[in-house]
Amino acid sequence: MRRLGCARREWSERLERCERENGVTRERRGIGRDGKGRLAGRTHPPARSVRLVTVLPLESLSGAMTDPETLAVTIVDGYVDEPAHFGVPPYISTYPRYAAGALVDAGVPREQITYHTIDRLRDEPDYWRDVDEADLLLYLGGMTVPGKYVGGTPAEPDEVRKLAWTTDGTSLMGGPVKFGVGDENAGATETERRDLDFDFVAKGDVEAAVYDLVESGLEGFNNRMRDVNEVSRWAQEGAFIVEQHPNHPQHLICELETSRGCAYRCSFCTEPLYGNPSFRSPPSVVGEVDALSDYGVKHFRLGRQADILAYGGDGEAPNPDALRQLYSGIREVAPDLETLHLDNMNPITIVNWPEQSREGIRIIAEHNTPGDTAAFGLESADPVVQEANNLNVTAEECFEAVRIVNEEAGWRPGGDRDAAPTFGDDAPRRLPKLLPGINLLHGLKGEREETYERNRAFLQRVYDEGYMLRRINIRQVMAFDGTDMSETGAEIANEHKQLFKRYKKRVREEIDNPMLERVVPPGTVLPDVHLEYHQDGKTFGRQLGTYPLLVGIPGERELDRTIDVAVVDHGYRSVTGVPYPLDLNGASMDELAAIPGIGDRTAGDIVVNRPYESVADAALGTEFDLTQFMTTRPLERAD
């Protein structure tokens, strides 16, 4: 691969002449590259980087340009978590896929595009050579909501700087990192916009930036947003990059974009910074699913939107016909898909357009896979906080939306749809098709001690009146420039930290635990639980999907494979399970002791007295119906 120094210098000189002739100026700024964080044994002289504040139209420039076919490009995924976009493993966000598609569209051969997650670089340092040797390094990342993650650890600012210091090529950073960077990826933090020593930061769409940067010969780009035709093209052309993800193919779920932007302007949220909602057509999204399926993807989430019910409409009102085209089209091109979930649904849409919303929710429940969650952004049940932060739904309105989703989609496969929400002894032992989740955000303007009690009381009412919530997400605010919370920052969140901890603990104990027992009663079968890690003598795993349950299984089992699990006990936000069906003649002591009604002593008696012809032969004497998830394998008899 030839280096680009001569061509870039020649291009830079020509660019400067054109700028002088047209009265254009640009800012030169030194970037400290003192060798810190670089590969061991390498020395690098001081360097200066050029940032273009204004770039001439590409068509006005002529002369020697870097041939895209000669470029070696490395994409590093530092992961993203936004209000309406997720990309921490096992998820892969849209950013690396669209960026890869833009590179191909600009003329870069697929075989010269390398993709790494930040975790792969941590675990396998030899891959840093791809960062070092890249002609173009593209970093994608940024967290604008706080979270805790099992499948991966988002890149910290110092790690991102190390990428910039390591590469000898041009470096471009993009994604939600453009909104700001904090000292750590956590709630109750303030952020500021920083370039982290990269040559370029895409303030518009990073996929548009990388396309224009390659077109310009790596000299610059205009900060712009990509259009619908571009994203439709790039989404399909970049699908190949999923094959380079460490989780591909078995344990990877692709985040899909149906729209960006939001019709509402909550004080803390970065989604309105993308503008008002703009929608991709059903054929555009379906075509992307088709392309991803060709590369072995079987798990999908429609998560890149502020409100799935508003899809294909005016940005606020539901459009059931568009939803039907979208969901039926996905099922048609990916008939063997294993996961089809969603993320955000605005409760105010359901309240303002109840009948259209009911129809849309029914369409989703007919086509999705069980265990789906519609995240509701209540954020606060306190009217004082709602008014101060321009929140768009009241506690009463959100409760009504919870009721409607439960009634239309809270049924379980094999059960009576008209009886929804279904739970209790007579309900099928599968997860409901679609349930609401509640987001509560603390540290907002106007928050007071009464806020915490109002939030808790709202959740208690949902439980007491017989409805289900799939999950309750309690977090503290992150403040970003461009949002109304930027002036308040994390001050209120930090003042209320102790109050927040006590309240969160109470919600987990008094509401989360009994709610989880209602949603996932003992005996519920969770198919295809992926075993991820060992801890304290147990194996922990999750299904692929939206907000999957963490499942603890007694004993240390082989990792990176999937098994079916039956739930036997509940924590606050996790469950204990045993392999399903559990063979009474082969189960371990720990597995048997985990079953309701069987303690260590009874488990010991079972082991001593086996084999058994049937579960009934064991005469366990428990009140729980063990035949729901236990069996006895046929005994081998001598001839």
C-alpha positions as CSV (number, residue, x, y, z in Angstrom):
1,M,0.0,0.0,0.0
2,R,1.6,3.3,-1.0
3,R,1.7,6.1,1.6
4,L,-0.2,9.3,0.9
5,G,2.3,12.0,2.0
6,C,3.3,13.3,-1.4
7,A,-0.2,13.3,-2.9
8,R,-1.6,14.9,0.2
9,R,1.0,17.7,0.3
10,E,0.4,18.4,-3.4
11,W,-3.3,18.5,-2.8
12,S,-2.9,20.7,0.2
13,E,-0.9,23.2,-1.8
14,R,-3.5,23.3,-4.6
15,L,-6.2,23.7,-2.0
16,E,-4.5,26.6,-0.3
17,R,-4.0,28.4,-3.6
18,C,-7.7,28.0,-4.4
19,E,-8.6,29.2,-0.9
20,R,-6.5,32.4,-1.3
21,E,-8.0,33.1,-4.7
22,N,-11.5,32.7,-3.2
23,G,-10.9,34.5,0.1
24,V,-11.4,31.4,2.2
25,T,-9.6,30.9,5.4
26,R,-9.0,27.9,7.6
27,E,-7.8,27.3,11.1
28,R,-4.6,25.5,11.7
29,R,-4.2,24.0,15.1
30,G,-1.5,21.9,16.6
31,I,-2.3,18.5,17.9
32,G,0.1,17.2,20.5
33,R,1.4,13.8,19.3
34,D,4.1,13.1,21.7
35,G,4.1,9.3,21.4
36,K,1.9,8.6,24.4
37,G,-0.3,5.7,23.8
38,R,1.5,4.7,20.6
39,L,2.6,1.2,19.8
40,A,5.6,0.1,21.8
41,G,9.0,0.6,20.0
42,R,7.7,3.3,17.6
43,T,8.9,6.9,17.6
44,H,6.9,9.6,16.0
45,P,8.1,13.2,15.3
46,P,5.9,16.1,16.3
47,A,3.1,16.6,13.8
48,R,0.5,19.2,13.0
49,S,-3.0,18.5,11.8
50,V,-5.2,20.7,9.6
51,R,-8.8,21.2,10.5
52,L,-11.0,22.8,7.8
53,V,-13.5,25.3,9.1
54,T,-14.8,26.1,5.6
55,V,-14.2,23.8,2.6
56,L,-14.6,24.9,-1.0
57,P,-17.2,23.0,-3.1
58,L,-15.6,19.8,-4.3
59,E,-16.4,20.5,-7.9
60,S,-14.2,23.7,-7.8
61,L,-11.1,21.7,-7.0
62,S,-9.1,19.8,-9.6
63,G,-5.8,18.1,-9.9
64,A,-4.1,15.1,-8.3
65,M,-6.4,13.3,-5.8
66,T,-6.0,10.3,-3.6
67,D,-7.5,7.3,-5.4
68,P,-10.1,5.7,-3.2
69,E,-9.1,2.3,-4.5
70,T,-5.7,2.7,-2.8
71,L,-7.1,3.6,0.7
72,A,-6.8,1.3,3.7
73,V,-9.6,2.2,6.1
74,T,-10.0,1.1,9.7
75,I,-13.3,1.6,11.5
76,V,-13.2,1.4,15.3
77,D,-16.6,1.1,17.1
78,G,-16.5,2.6,20.6
79,Y,-20.2,1.9,20.9
80,V,-23.2,4.3,21.2
81,D,-26.1,4.7,23.5
82,E,-28.6,7.5,22.6
83,P,-32.2,8.1,23.5
84,A,-33.2,6.4,20.2
85,H,-30.2,4.4,19.2
86,F,-28.2,1.6,20.8
87,G,-25.0,-0.1,19.7
88,V,-23.3,-1.9,22.6
89,P,-22.7,-5.6,22.0
90,P,-24.5,-7.8,21.2
91,Y,-26.0,-4.8,19.3
92,I,-24.3,-3.2,16.3
93,S,-25.5,0.3,15.6
94,T,-26.2,1.8,12.2
95,Y,-23.1,3.9,12.3
96,P,-20.5,1.4,11.3
97,R,-22.8,-0.2,8.7
98,Y,-23.7,3.1,7.1
99,A,-20.2,4.4,7.2
100,A,-18.9,1.2,5.5
101,G,-21.6,1.7,2.8
102,A,-20.6,5.3,2.3
103,L,-16.9,4.2,1.9
104,V,-17.9,1.6,-0.7
105,D,-20.1,4.1,-2.5
106,A,-17.1,6.5,-2.6
107,G,-15.0,3.9,-4.3
108,V,-13.1,2.2,-1.4
109,P,-13.0,-1.6,-2.1
110,R,-14.7,-3.7,0.6
111,E,-11.6,-5.8,1.2
112,Q,-9.7,-2.7,2.3
113,I,-12.2,-1.7,5.0
114,T,-11.4,-3.2,8.4
115,Y,-13.8,-3.1,11.4
116,H,-12.9,-3.6,15.0
117,T,-14.8,-3.1,18.3
118,I,-13.0,-1.3,21.1
119,D,-13.3,-4.5,23.1
120,R,-11.4,-6.4,20.5
121,L,-8.6,-3.9,20.6
122,R,-8.4,-4.3,24.3
123,D,-8.4,-8.1,24.3
124,E,-6.2,-8.6,21.2
125,P,-3.5,-5.9,21.1
126,D,-2.1,-7.2,17.8
127,Y,-5.1,-5.6,16.0
128,W,-3.8,-2.2,16.9
129,R,-1.6,-2.5,13.8
130,D,-4.7,-1.9,11.7
131,V,-5.1,1.4,13.5
132,D,-1.5,2.3,13.1
133,E,-1.3,1.4,9.4
134,A,-4.6,2.9,8.3
135,D,-4.7,5.6,5.7
136,L,-8.0,6.7,7.2
137,L,-9.1,5.9,10.7
138,L,-12.8,6.3,11.5
139,Y,-13.8,6.3,15.2
140,L,-17.6,5.9,15.9
141,G,-18.9,6.3,19.4
142,G,-20.6,8.4,22.1
143,M,-23.0,7.9,25.0
144,T,-25.8,10.5,25.6
145,V,-27.7,8.4,28.1
146,P,-26.1,6.5,31.0
147,G,-26.3,2.8,31.3
148,K,-24.7,-0.4,32.6
149,Y,-23.6,-3.0,30.0
150,V,-22.9,-6.7,30.0
151,G,-21.8,-7.4,26.5
152,G,-19.2,-4.7,26.1
153,T,-17.6,-1.6,27.7
154,P,-17.9,1.7,25.8
155,A,-14.7,3.5,25.0
156,E,-13.4,6.0,27.5
157,P,-12.0,9.4,26.4
158,D,-8.4,8.3,27.0
159,E,-8.8,5.3,24.8
160,V,-10.2,7.4,22.0
161,R,-7.2,9.8,22.3
162,K,-4.9,6.8,22.0
163,L,-6.5,5.9,18.7
164,A,-5.7,9.4,17.3
165,W,-2.1,9.2,18.6
166,T,-1.5,5.8,17.2
167,T,-2.6,6.2,13.6
168,D,-0.3,7.6,11.0
169,G,-3.2,8.3,8.7
170,T,-6.0,10.9,8.6
171,S,-8.4,10.5,11.6
172,L,-12.1,11.2,11.7
173,M,-14.4,11.0,14.7
174,G,-18.2,10.9,14.5
175,G,-21.4,9.7,16.0
176,P,-23.1,11.1,19.2
177,V,-19.6,11.9,20.5
178,K,-20.1,15.1,18.6
179,F,-22.6,16.2,21.3
180,G,-20.1,16.1,24.1
181,V,-17.7,14.0,26.2
182,G,-17.7,13.5,29.9
183,D,-15.0,12.3,32.3
184,E,-16.7,8.9,32.3
185,N,-19.8,7.2,30.8
186,A,-22.1,7.7,33.7
187,G,-25.2,9.6,34.9
188,A,-25.0,12.8,37.0
189,T,-22.2,14.1,34.8
190,E,-21.6,17.1,32.6
191,T,-20.1,17.0,29.2
192,E,-18.3,19.3,26.8
193,R,-17.5,19.1,23.1
194,R,-14.0,17.9,22.6
195,D,-12.1,16.6,19.5
196,L,-9.9,14.1,21.5
197,D,-7.0,15.0,19.2
198,F,-8.7,13.8,16.0
199,D,-7.9,15.6,12.8
200,F,-11.6,15.9,12.0
201,V,-14.9,15.7,14.0
202,A,-18.1,15.2,12.0
203,K,-20.6,17.7,13.3
204,G,-23.2,16.5,10.8
205,D,-23.7,12.8,9.8
206,V,-20.5,10.9,10.0
207,E,-21.4,8.7,7.1
208,A,-21.9,11.8,4.9
209,A,-18.6,13.2,6.2
210,V,-16.6,10.0,5.4
211,Y,-18.1,9.9,1.9
212,D,-17.2,13.5,1.3
213,L,-13.8,13.2,2.9
214,V,-12.8,10.3,0.6
215,E,-14.2,12.3,-2.4
216,S,-12.0,15.2,-1.4
217,G,-8.8,13.2,-1.3
218,L,-8.8,13.2,2.6
219,E,-8.6,17.0,2.7
220,G,-11.9,17.9,4.2
221,F,-15.7,17.9,4.0
222,N,-18.8,20.0,4.6
223,N,-20.7,19.2,7.7
224,R,-24.0,18.0,6.3
225,M,-26.8,15.5,6.9
226,R,-27.2,12.6,4.5
227,D,-30.4,12.4,2.5
228,V,-32.9,9.5,2.2
229,N,-31.5,8.2,-1.0
230,E,-28.0,8.0,0.4
231,V,-29.0,6.2,3.6
232,S,-31.0,3.7,1.6
233,R,-28.0,3.0,-0.6
234,W,-25.4,3.0,2.2
235,A,-27.5,0.8,4.5
236,Q,-27.5,-2.0,2.0
237,E,-23.9,-1.5,0.7
238,G,-22.5,-1.5,4.2
239,A,-24.3,-4.6,5.4
240,F,-21.1,-6.7,4.7
241,I,-19.3,-5.1,7.7
242,V,-21.4,-7.2,10.2
243,E,-19.3,-10.2,9.2
244,Q,-16.3,-8.6,10.9
245,H,-18.1,-8.1,14.3
246,P,-16.8,-10.5,16.9
247,N,-20.3,-11.6,17.8
248,H,-21.3,-12.6,14.2
249,P,-23.3,-14.5,13.3
250,Q,-24.9,-16.2,16.3
251,H,-24.9,-13.5,18.9
252,L,-25.4,-10.2,17.0
253,I,-28.5,-8.1,16.8
254,C,-28.7,-5.2,14.3
255,E,-30.2,-1.9,15.3
256,L,-32.5,-0.6,12.5
257,E,-33.3,3.0,11.7
258,T,-36.9,3.9,10.7
259,S,-36.6,7.7,11.5
260,R,-34.5,10.3,13.2
261,G,-35.5,13.5,15.1
262,C,-38.4,14.2,17.4
263,A,-41.5,16.3,17.3
264,Y,-41.1,17.2,21.0
265,R,-38.4,19.1,22.9
266,C,-37.8,17.6,26.3
267,S,-35.1,19.6,28.2
268,F,-32.5,16.8,28.5
269,C,-32.8,14.9,25.2
270,T,-30.4,15.0,22.3
271,E,-32.8,13.5,19.8
272,P,-34.3,16.8,18.9
273,L,-30.8,18.0,17.8
274,Y,-31.5,15.8,14.7
275,G,-34.5,18.0,13.9
276,N,-38.1,17.1,13.3
277,P,-38.8,13.4,12.5
278,S,-37.8,12.2,9.0
279,F,-38.8,8.7,8.0
280,R,-37.3,6.1,5.8
281,S,-39.8,4.3,3.5
282,P,-40.8,0.7,4.2
283,P,-38.9,-0.5,1.1
284,S,-35.8,1.2,2.3
285,V,-35.8,-0.5,5.7
286,V,-37.0,-3.8,4.3
287,G,-34.2,-3.7,1.7
288,E,-31.7,-3.2,4.5
289,V,-33.0,-6.2,6.4
290,D,-32.8,-8.3,3.2
291,A,-29.2,-7.3,2.8
292,L,-28.3,-8.1,6.4
293,S,-30.1,-11.4,6.2
294,D,-27.8,-12.3,3.2
295,Y,-24.9,-11.9,5.6
296,G,-26.3,-14.2,8.2
297,V,-28.1,-11.8,10.5
298,K,-31.2,-13.3,12.2
299,H,-31.8,-10.8,15.0
300,F,-33.2,-7.3,14.4
301,R,-34.5,-4.4,16.5
302,L,-36.4,-1.4,15.2
303,G,-34.8,0.9,17.7
304,R,-33.6,4.0,15.8
305,Q,-36.7,6.2,16.2
306,A,-38.3,8.3,18.9
307,D,-41.7,6.8,18.4
308,I,-42.4,3.6,16.4
309,L,-46.2,4.4,16.3
310,A,-45.5,7.7,14.5
311,Y,-43.6,5.8,11.7
312,G,-44.6,6.9,8.2
313,G,-46.9,9.7,9.3
314,D,-46.7,13.4,10.1
315,G,-44.3,12.9,13.0
316,E,-47.0,12.7,15.6
317,A,-50.1,10.7,14.5
318,P,-49.9,7.0,14.0
319,N,-49.9,5.5,10.5
320,P,-51.0,1.8,10.9
321,D,-50.7,1.2,7.1
322,A,-47.1,2.1,7.1
323,L,-46.4,-0.1,10.1
324,R,-48.1,-3.0,8.4
325,Q,-46.0,-2.5,5.3
326,L,-42.9,-2.3,7.4
327,Y,-43.4,-5.4,9.6
328,S,-45.0,-7.6,6.9
329,G,-42.1,-6.7,4.6
330,I,-39.5,-7.6,7.1
331,R,-41.2,-10.9,7.7
332,E,-41.3,-11.6,4.0
333,V,-37.6,-11.0,3.3
334,A,-36.4,-12.6,6.5
335,P,-38.9,-15.5,7.2
336,D,-36.3,-17.3,9.4
337,L,-35.5,-14.3,11.6
338,E,-35.2,-15.2,15.3
339,T,-35.7,-11.8,16.9
340,L,-37.8,-8.8,15.8
341,H,-38.1,-6.2,18.6
342,L,-38.5,-2.5,18.9
343,D,-37.6,0.2,21.4
344,N,-39.3,3.6,21.7
345,M,-43.0,4.3,21.7
346,N,-44.3,7.7,22.8
347,P,-47.2,7.3,25.3
348,I,-48.7,10.7,24.3
349,T,-49.3,9.3,20.8
350,I,-51.4,6.5,22.3
351,V,-53.4,8.9,24.4
352,N,-54.0,11.4,21.6
353,W,-54.9,8.8,19.0
354,P,-56.1,5.7,20.9
355,E,-57.8,3.8,18.2
356,Q,-55.1,4.2,15.6
357,S,-52.5,3.4,18.2
358,R,-54.4,0.2,19.2
359,E,-54.4,-0.9,15.6
360,G,-50.7,-0.2,15.3
361,I,-49.9,-2.1,18.5
362,R,-51.9,-5.1,17.3
363,I,-49.9,-5.1,14.0
364,I,-46.6,-5.0,15.9
365,A,-47.7,-7.9,18.2
366,E,-48.8,-10.0,15.2
367,H,-45.4,-9.8,13.6
368,N,-42.8,-9.4,16.4
369,T,-41.2,-12.1,18.6
370,P,-42.1,-12.6,22.3
371,G,-40.5,-10.5,25.0
372,D,-40.7,-7.2,23.1
373,T,-40.6,-3.9,25.0
374,A,-42.0,-0.5,24.1
375,A,-40.0,2.0,26.2
376,F,-42.1,4.9,27.5
377,G,-40.4,8.2,28.3
378,L,-42.4,9.3,31.3
379,E,-39.2,10.6,32.9
380,S,-41.1,12.1,35.9
381,A,-44.5,11.7,37.4
382,D,-44.2,15.1,39.1
383,P,-46.1,17.8,37.4
384,V,-43.6,20.4,38.6
385,V,-40.8,18.6,36.9
386,Q,-42.9,17.9,33.8
387,E,-43.6,21.6,33.3
388,A,-40.0,22.8,34.0
389,N,-38.6,20.3,31.5
390,N,-41.2,20.5,28.7
391,L,-42.1,16.8,29.2
392,N,-45.0,15.8,26.9
393,V,-46.9,13.2,29.0
394,T,-48.5,13.4,32.4
395,A,-48.6,10.5,34.9
396,E,-52.3,9.9,34.2
397,E,-51.8,9.9,30.5
398,C,-48.8,7.5,30.8
399,F,-50.9,5.1,32.9
400,E,-53.6,5.1,30.2
401,A,-51.0,4.2,27.6
402,V,-49.7,1.4,29.9
403,R,-53.2,0.0,30.1
404,I,-53.7,0.1,26.3
405,V,-50.5,-1.7,25.5
406,N,-51.2,-4.3,28.1
407,E,-54.7,-4.9,26.6
408,E,-53.6,-5.1,23.0
409,A,-50.2,-6.9,23.2
410,G,-49.9,-8.3,26.7
411,W,-50.9,-11.8,25.6
412,R,-48.6,-14.8,25.5
413,P,-48.1,-17.2,22.6
414,G,-50.6,-20.0,23.0
415,G,-53.0,-17.9,25.1
416,D,-56.2,-16.0,24.6
417,R,-55.4,-12.6,23.0
418,D,-58.7,-11.2,24.2
419,A,-57.8,-11.9,27.8
420,A,-54.7,-9.7,27.8
421,P,-52.9,-8.9,29.9
422,T,-52.4,-12.6,30.8
423,F,-50.6,-13.8,33.9
424,G,-51.1,-16.1,36.8
425,D,-51.4,-19.9,37.1
426,D,-53.5,-20.4,33.9
427,A,-51.3,-18.2,31.6
428,P,-49.0,-20.0,29.1
429,R,-45.4,-20.1,30.3
430,R,-44.0,-17.8,27.6
431,L,-43.0,-14.1,27.7
432,P,-45.8,-11.7,26.6
433,K,-45.6,-10.4,23.1
434,L,-45.2,-6.7,23.9
435,L,-45.2,-4.8,27.2
436,P,-44.4,-1.2,28.1
437,G,-41.2,-0.2,29.9
438,I,-40.9,3.0,31.9
439,N,-38.0,5.4,31.8
440,L,-37.5,7.7,34.9
441,L,-34.9,10.3,34.8
442,H,-33.6,12.2,37.9
443,G,-31.7,15.4,38.3
444,L,-34.1,17.4,36.1
445,K,-35.0,21.0,36.7
446,G,-37.6,21.4,39.5
447,E,-36.9,18.0,41.1
448,R,-37.7,17.8,44.8
449,E,-38.1,15.2,47.4
450,E,-41.8,14.8,46.5
451,T,-40.7,13.8,43.0
452,Y,-39.3,10.5,44.2
453,E,-42.5,9.6,46.0
454,R,-44.7,10.5,43.0
455,N,-42.6,8.3,40.8
456,R,-42.7,5.4,43.2
457,A,-46.5,5.8,43.6
458,F,-47.0,5.7,39.8
459,L,-45.2,2.4,39.6
460,Q,-47.0,1.0,42.5
461,R,-50.4,1.9,40.9
462,V,-49.5,0.1,37.7
463,Y,-48.8,-3.1,39.7
464,D,-51.8,-2.7,42.0
465,E,-54.2,-2.3,39.2
466,G,-53.1,-5.5,37.5
467,Y,-50.9,-4.4,34.6
468,M,-47.4,-5.4,33.6
469,L,-44.2,-3.5,32.9
470,R,-41.3,-5.3,31.2
471,R,-38.7,-3.2,32.8
472,I,-38.2,0.0,34.9
473,N,-35.2,2.1,33.9
474,I,-34.1,4.6,36.6
475,R,-31.2,6.8,35.9
476,Q,-29.7,10.2,36.4
477,V,-29.3,12.9,33.8
478,M,-26.4,13.6,31.6
479,A,-26.2,17.3,30.5
480,F,-25.2,18.2,26.9
481,D,-24.7,21.5,25.0
482,G,-27.6,22.3,22.9
483,T,-30.2,21.0,25.3
484,D,-32.1,23.1,27.9
485,M,-30.4,21.1,30.7
486,S,-26.9,22.3,29.7
487,E,-27.3,25.3,32.1
488,T,-28.4,23.3,35.1
489,G,-26.0,20.5,34.4
490,A,-25.6,17.8,37.0
491,E,-26.0,20.0,40.0
492,I,-29.4,18.7,41.0
493,A,-28.5,15.1,40.4
494,N,-25.4,15.4,42.6
495,E,-27.3,17.2,45.4
496,H,-29.9,14.3,45.4
497,K,-27.6,11.3,45.1
498,Q,-28.3,9.8,48.5
499,L,-32.0,10.4,48.0
500,F,-31.8,8.8,44.6
501,K,-30.0,5.7,46.0
502,R,-32.6,5.1,48.7
503,Y,-35.5,5.5,46.3
504,K,-34.0,3.2,43.7
505,K,-33.4,0.5,46.3
506,R,-37.0,0.8,47.4
507,V,-38.3,0.5,43.9
508,R,-36.2,-2.5,43.2
509,E,-37.4,-4.3,46.3
510,E,-41.1,-3.3,46.4
511,I,-42.0,-3.1,42.7
512,D,-39.4,-4.6,40.4
513,N,-39.3,-8.0,42.2
514,P,-43.1,-8.6,42.4
515,M,-43.5,-7.2,38.9
516,L,-40.9,-9.6,37.5
517,E,-42.7,-12.5,39.1
518,R,-45.9,-11.4,37.4
519,V,-44.2,-11.1,34.0
520,V,-42.0,-14.1,34.2
521,P,-43.6,-16.6,36.7
522,P,-41.8,-19.8,37.7
523,G,-41.9,-22.3,34.8
524,T,-41.7,-19.6,32.1
525,V,-39.5,-20.9,29.3
526,L,-36.9,-18.6,27.8
527,P,-35.7,-20.1,24.5
528,D,-32.1,-19.5,23.2
529,V,-30.4,-18.0,26.2
530,H,-26.8,-17.1,25.2
531,L,-24.4,-18.1,27.9
532,E,-22.0,-15.1,28.4
533,Y,-19.9,-15.3,31.6
534,H,-19.3,-17.1,34.9
535,Q,-19.6,-15.6,38.4
536,D,-19.8,-17.1,41.9
537,G,-20.2,-20.6,40.6
538,K,-23.1,-19.7,38.2
539,T,-23.4,-19.1,34.5
540,F,-25.1,-16.0,33.3
541,G,-26.7,-15.4,30.0
542,R,-29.4,-13.4,28.1
543,Q,-31.6,-13.8,25.1
544,L,-31.1,-11.5,22.2
545,G,-33.6,-8.7,22.2
546,T,-34.8,-5.4,23.7
547,Y,-33.8,-5.2,27.4
548,P,-33.2,-9.0,27.8
549,L,-33.5,-10.6,31.2
550,L,-30.3,-11.6,32.9
551,V,-30.5,-15.3,33.7
552,G,-28.4,-17.0,36.3
553,I,-28.0,-20.8,35.9
554,P,-26.5,-22.9,38.7
555,G,-23.0,-24.3,37.8
556,E,-20.4,-23.3,35.3
557,R,-21.5,-24.3,31.8
558,E,-19.7,-23.9,28.5
559,L,-19.9,-20.3,27.3
560,D,-20.8,-18.9,23.9
561,R,-23.6,-21.3,23.2
562,T,-27.4,-21.1,23.7
563,I,-29.8,-23.2,25.7
564,D,-33.4,-23.1,26.6
565,V,-34.0,-22.1,30.3
566,A,-37.0,-22.4,32.6
567,V,-37.3,-19.7,35.3
568,V,-37.3,-20.9,38.9
569,D,-36.7,-17.8,41.0
570,H,-36.5,-14.0,40.8
571,G,-34.2,-11.2,41.8
572,Y,-34.9,-7.5,41.3
573,R,-34.1,-7.3,37.6
574,S,-32.8,-10.8,36.9
575,V,-34.0,-14.4,37.3
576,T,-32.6,-17.8,38.2
577,G,-33.2,-20.6,35.7
578,V,-32.4,-24.2,35.0
579,P,-31.9,-25.9,31.6
580,Y,-35.2,-26.8,30.0
581,P,-36.4,-29.5,30.0
582,L,-34.4,-30.5,33.1
583,D,-33.6,-34.2,33.2
584,L,-34.4,-35.4,36.7
585,N,-32.0,-38.3,36.2
586,G,-29.1,-36.1,35.1
587,A,-29.6,-32.8,36.9
588,S,-26.9,-31.5,39.3
589,M,-27.6,-31.0,43.0
590,D,-27.4,-27.2,42.5
591,E,-29.9,-27.3,39.7
592,L,-32.4,-29.4,41.7
593,A,-32.0,-27.3,44.8
594,A,-32.8,-24.1,42.8
595,I,-36.3,-25.4,41.9
596,P,-39.2,-24.0,44.1
597,G,-40.0,-26.4,46.9
598,I,-36.8,-28.4,46.6
599,G,-34.0,-27.7,49.0
600,D,-30.6,-29.2,49.5
601,R,-31.9,-32.1,51.5
602,T,-34.6,-33.1,49.0
603,A,-32.2,-32.6,46.1
604,G,-29.8,-35.1,47.9
605,D,-32.6,-37.6,48.3
606,I,-33.4,-37.3,44.5
607,V,-29.9,-38.0,43.5
608,V,-29.5,-41.0,45.9
609,N,-32.7,-42.6,44.7
610,R,-32.5,-42.1,40.9
611,P,-33.0,-43.2,38.2
612,Y,-36.7,-42.6,37.8
613,E,-39.1,-43.7,35.2
614,S,-41.1,-40.4,35.4
615,V,-41.2,-37.2,37.4
616,A,-44.2,-38.5,39.3
617,D,-42.1,-41.5,40.5
618,A,-39.9,-39.1,42.5
619,A,-42.8,-38.2,44.8
620,L,-41.2,-34.9,45.6
621,G,-44.3,-33.6,47.5
622,T,-43.9,-29.9,46.3
623,E,-46.8,-27.6,45.7
624,F,-45.2,-26.5,42.4
625,D,-46.1,-28.4,39.3
626,L,-42.6,-29.7,38.3
627,T,-43.9,-31.4,35.1
628,Q,-43.9,-27.9,33.5
629,F,-40.2,-28.0,33.0
630,M,-38.8,-31.4,34.2
631,T,-38.6,-34.7,32.5
632,T,-36.9,-38.0,32.8
633,R,-34.9,-39.3,29.8
634,P,-35.7,-42.9,28.9
635,L,-33.6,-45.3,30.8
636,E,-31.2,-47.5,28.8
637,R,-32.0,-51.2,29.4
638,A,-29.6,-54.1,29.0
639,D,-30.6,-56.7,26.4
